[in-house]
Amino acid sequence: MKFEVDSPQDIGRLARAARRAQGLRQDDLAAIVGASHVSLMNLERGNANVGLGRTLDVLRELGVRVHLDVPPDVAGEVEKAMRGGHGQ
């Protein structure tokens, strides 16, 4: 199922709901992804200061896939950049 996400708070609500649906405690998920309990708590509260890498680690562990919808007028350039590898 797809959800539109517009804020760190949206990501936090999604992460919390997915974690609870899987029967995971915050501290257990934090340990799995190598994060502190406080970091995961901040993510779930929608704190914008949680790093993108950490957020993606948590979402990946929860089975949440992230897709970005790119405007058509830049899609060709983005596609070329993405073929060049991550972090380009």
CORBEL-V792556 format. One record per pair of residues at least 6 apart in sequence whose C-alpha atoms are under 6 Angstrom apart, sorted by the first residue. I is the first residue (numbers start at 0). J is the second residue. Records with the same first field share a line. If there is no record, write none. Layout:
BEGIN
I = J, J
END
This chain:
BEGIN
7 = 45, 47
8 = 45
11 = 42, 43, 44, 45
15 = 43
26 = 36
29 = 35, 36
42 = 49
END
